[in-house]
């Protein structure tokens, strides 16, 4: 029984940082940086990511 409670608590605690990390990755940012920010500021990090511009790197032109 304690294992189930521990699993439930860890799932609840790690869900917001995982969402922040995957959302950051989809917007062109670093997963682990935003995962750690999501651990410290779980819902604030998602709010910040929503308003940050997309991080698009121009592809390098292989011909030049």
N, C-alpha and C positions, 0 to 999 in steps of 0.2 A: 503493500500500500504506500509506503513512503516514496518508493521509486516512481510511482505514478504521479504523486504530488510534485516531486522534483522535476519530472519531465514536463508537467503542465506549467510550472513556474518558469522553467528555462525557455519553453516555447513562447510564453507570453512576453518574457523579457527580450528575447532575441528577434522577435518578429519585426518591430519598428526599425531596428538597425539594418536588418536584411532588406526590407522594403526601400529604405533610404539608399543602400548600396546599389541595388539593382536599378532604382530610378536614376541615380547618378550615372551609372554605366550607360544607360540608354540615352542619356543626355550628353555623353562624351566626356564624362568626368571619371576620376579614379574611384573604383569600388571601395578599396580598403580605407581610404581617407574618409569617405562619407559614411562607411560602416562605423568607424570609430567616433565620428561626430554624432552619428545616430545613437551610439551607446551613451553618450554624455547628454545629448539633447534630442531625445527620440522624435518628438513630433515637430519641433522647431526646425530640425534639419530638412524634413520633407517640405515644409513651408518655404524655407530659403531656396531649396533646389527648384521649386516650382517657379520662382520669380527670377532665377538666374538665367541669363541667355544661354542658348545652346553653345557648347564648346566644339566648334567644327574646325578641324585642322585641314588646310588645303592639301590636297594630294600632291605629291612631288611629281613633277613632269619628268618622265624618264628620257625624253628626247633632248633635254637641255643640259 
